[in-house]
Amino acid sequence: MKGTIKRIMYDRNFGFIQTSDDEDKDIFFHQSGVTGDFGDLKEGDEVEFDIEETDRGSQAVNLKAA
C-alpha cells in the first residue's frame, strides 16, 4: 500500500499514516516496522508499506520511503 505520514512521534517511536484509500482511517506504525532509519522519516513523506493485523488492529510493517 501507499500513504503519507500524517503524524510521527520520535520520542515514543511511532506514528500514523494516512492512506489514499480511506481518508478517515489512519494506520499505526512502530519504529520496529520501519525498513531503514526511523529518524529519516518526517510528516508529509510518501511511504510504501504492508498491513499486518494485530490484536490491537491494523499496523503498518515493512515501511519504507516511496
NORWOVEN-V441353 format. One record per backbone hydrogen bond with DSSP energy under -1.0 kcal/mol. CO is the residue of the C=O (numbers start at 1). NH is the residue of the N-H. Records with the same first field share a line. If there is no record, write none. Layout:
BEGIN
CO = NH, NH
END
This chain:
BEGIN
1 = 49
3 = 47
4 = 18
5 = 44
7 = 16
9 = 12, 14
13 = 31
14 = 9
15 = 29
16 = 6, 7
17 = 27
18 = 4
22 = 25
27 = 17
28 = 60
29 = 15
30 = 33
31 = 34
33 = 63
37 = 40
38 = 41
42 = 45
45 = 5
46 = 66
47 = 3
48 = 64
50 = 61
52 = 59
54 = 57
57 = 54
59 = 52
61 = 50
63 = 35
64 = 48
END
